[in-house]
Amino acid sequence: MKIIISPAKGFKHFDNIKTEGLLFPEKTRILLEKIRKLSMNEMGNLNRTNDKLTEKAYFDFQDFDFDDLPNPALFSFDGLVFKQFTMEDFPDLEYLNDHVYILDAFYGLLKPMTGISDYRLYFDNTMYDLYEFWGDDLYKKLFEDGDLVLNLASKEYTKTLKPFLKESDKFLTVDFKEVRDGKLKSVVSYMKQARGAMLKEIITRKIEDIDEVKKLNINGYTYDPYNSTPDTLTFVRKGDK
């Protein structure tokens, strides 16, 4: 079983950590050369960033060095999903590295120990159709061995795979819902925290069977068969009013 997640906007940095090479270095090079030609103003428009973030993004791309990618991807992103675990939580890094993938607009697909450097590029940018650019590359890599893919990524990133899914592919999305005023609702911040916590539970316990996933209690969310479908596992908890 593989788990897929989305990246985050913030970054942390590491020293003296052994990392792996990129899965799609040539395609990332193509994107890098395109983006390096942008002016500072165009860079700001690319991701609709303020002056400070625009300047950082501009120089991150200008200074990007394929020979210096020191930060292990899973532990370098700094967002709600990634705050649910640290490297020390995973005693078997080899197992982790074989079972988790991050869908990414710039790098394409990242394994936990793939080395990365700071960048800022989203699928919903204003200049490039990155869904078309990546095409079915990410789909082919994820499904090359017929494994079940458990989807903990956002819709923006899942769109890189869905057009190519076949009936024979094993692809399951996990959804986290709150019961509020008698209705099921998604609360984005809680959902992101639950995604990270579920990843940690599955990997540390080396769960390979979906029936075992269904038994998990993640931050109070438990599997609800009545609100699940053949392609979506819905976990529900009672929320605040």
Secondary structure, DSSP 4 states (H G I P E B T S, - for coil): -EEEE---SEE---SS---B--SSHHHHHHHHHHHHT--HHHHHHHHT--HHHHHHHHHHHHT--TT---EEHHHHEESTTGGG--GGG-S-HHHHHHHEEEEETTTEEE-TTBEE------TT-SS--HHHHHTTHHHHHHTTT---EEE-S-HHHHTTTGGG--TTS-EEEEEEEEEETTEEE--HHHHHHHHHHHHHHHHHTT---HHHHTT--BTTBEE-GGG-BTTEEEEEEE---
